[in-house]
Every structure is written in structure tokens, then in C-alpha cells.
Amino acid sequence: MTGPSSLSRYPVGRCGTIVQIDADSDLAARMTALGLSPGRRVRVIRRSPFHGPIQVRTGQTDLIIRRTEADHIQVCPYEPAPDSTGTPPSSPPNVNATTR
């Protein structure tokens, strides 16, 4: 996935940045009130079966939204910026791991 795609098509675990909400003013206002607005990063956490709602996370907030609503949210893949050496940032250390 390189260009914009609807949030409803994003796979579980994928992170993206909202670029546009193609919806009527009421739905766009509702999404903004929930914290889903252009420029915000979102991650798909879970999908319900049979075209049910999806769970997304933005910041510290988890939301459950209808797939028909997620169809209106256009998202581009989020890639963390590389550090000064040109390598992407590593994942944080596992704080629950035991050392021997």
C-alpha cells in the first residue's frame, strides 16, 4: 500500500495517517469530534467478522466505528522517519523480558 486507501481496507496492525475524510458535514464533524481528523495517525486494532465494525486506535484512544464510516476515511501508510544514520527506529525494548 503506497497511496491513500480507505481505512476500512487497512489490515489489522497497520498504522496510517488520515489524509482526508470524504463524507457529508455531519459525519465529518462526528469523526473530528472522535479525534479522527486529517493529520492524525491511526492503527487498526481489530475487525469484526461479517462486515461488522472495526476497532481503531488514535493516540491513547480506542474507537469502534462502522465499516461504512471507515470507508469515508482516506489513509496513507505511516512510515517512521529514519534517524540520522538513515536506519528506521528500532522497536522499544521489551520491559517485561527477564534477564539472566
Secondary structure by P-SEA (a helix, b strand, c coil): cccccccccccccbbbbbccccccaaaaaaaaaacccccbbbbbccccccccbbbbbcccbbbbbbaaaaaabbbccccccccccccccccccccccccc
